[in-house]
Amino acid sequence: MKKALVGSIITFNGGIKGVVQKVNENSVIVAIKENPTLLEYEGNRTVVNHKNYTIIS
């Protein structure tokens, strides 16, 4: 599995798109840019495990 790099655009949780801001050993910190789902996040950042995202670019 390829890990995202800082600045990569990823998608997760059924269509949420975001930009990777920091890469950790088991996860990435993502700034959310698009959220077409019914999920709500308290802020505009979240943590996503490497197993749970797809790299777009």
C-alpha positions in Angstrom: 0.0 0.0 0.0 1.3 3.4 -1.0 1.3 6.1 1.7 0.2 9.6 0.9 2.7 12.5 1.1 2.2 16.0 2.5 0.1 17.9 -0.1 -1.5 14.8 -1.6 -5.2 14.9 -2.2 -7.1 11.9 -0.7 -10.6 10.6 -0.4 -12.1 8.7 2.5 -15.4 7.8 4.2 -17.4 7.6 1.1 -16.4 10.7 -0.8 -14.8 13.2 1.6 -11.8 14.9 0.0 -9.0 16.5 1.7 -5.3 17.6 1.6 -2.7 15.7 3.7 -1.0 18.1 6.1 1.1 15.7 8.1 2.1 12.0 7.7 2.4 9.9 10.9 3.5 6.3 11.2 -0.1 4.8 11.1 -2.2 7.8 9.9 -2.3 11.1 8.2 -3.8 14.5 9.3 -6.1 15.9 6.7 -7.6 19.3 6.0 -11.1 18.6 4.7 -11.9 20.4 1.5 -15.1 18.7 0.3 -17.7 16.8 2.4 -20.7 15.6 0.3 -21.7 13.1 3.0 -24.0 13.6 6.0 -21.0 13.2 8.4 -20.1 16.4 10.4 -16.7 17.2 11.8 -16.2 19.7 14.6 -13.2 21.3 12.8 -11.9 21.2 9.3 -9.2 18.6 10.1 -9.3 15.0 11.0 -7.0 11.9 11.4 -7.3 9.1 8.8 -5.6 5.7 9.1 -3.5 4.7 6.1 -5.8 1.7 5.4 -8.9 4.0 5.1 -8.0 6.4 2.3 -7.4 6.5 -1.5 -4.9 8.8 -3.1 -6.3 11.0 -5.8 -3.2 13.1 -6.7 
